[in-house]
Amino acid sequence: MAARLDRALQKANVSSAKAAGWLDVSEHDVQFWRRGITVPPLAAFNRIAKVLDLDVHWLCTGQAQHAATVN
């Protein structure tokens, strides 16, 4: 998860400080998440995914979420 978060923030050219401002957390919290030292709460995952236009399931698991097939 940390690598995906870090990559997504880098790709969007978003600093840890800027992300911390969106999430109302400390810059150190975001840096710890990016390094895999701690894990963000679910609300933070949802907010990051929304702001960066990412699939929250992918951000959390690394897997794309597939729609269920109905026969």
N, C-alpha and C positions, 0 to 999 in steps of 0.2 A: 504494500500500500504506500509506503513512504516513497519509493521510487516513482510510482505513478503520480503521486501528489507533487513531488519535486519537479518531475518532467512537465506536468501540466502547467504549473506556475511559471517555470522557465519559458515554456513555449508562449505563454500569454504575456511574458515580460512583466510578471507581477512579483514584487519583492515580498519577503516575509512581513515586513512592516506594513505594507499596503494590505496584504491579506488579513493581518491581525486587525487592522482598522475595520474591515468589512465584518469581521466575526466578533468584534468586541472582546478580543483576548490579547494577551501580551505577544510581542514579537518573539519572545523566547518560546512560547507555546508552539507557534507555527514552525520555528526552527527545529524544535524537538520532533514534531510530527514529520517534517521533511527528512529528518535523519533516522526516523524509526525508533526514537527513544521512548516516545509516548504515542498514544493513538488518540486522534480527535474524537470528541463525542459525536453521536449520530447527527445532531443538529448542525454541527460544523461541516460534516460530509455533505449534507443536503445543501447548505448554503454555498459551499465551494463549487459543487456540481452545477448549481443553478447559475451562479455568477460566471463560471467558465464554460457554460453550455456543454457539460459533460454528463454522461450516464452515471448516476450515483452508484449503480450496481457495479459497473466497470471500475470506478474509482475505489470502491471497497474491496472488490474481489479479483479484478483483472480479467473478468469474463464478461462478454457481452450478454445482455439479457435478451432472451428469445421469447417471442410471443408464443403462447400455447397454440398448438394446432388442433382444430376441432374438425372431426370427420363426420 
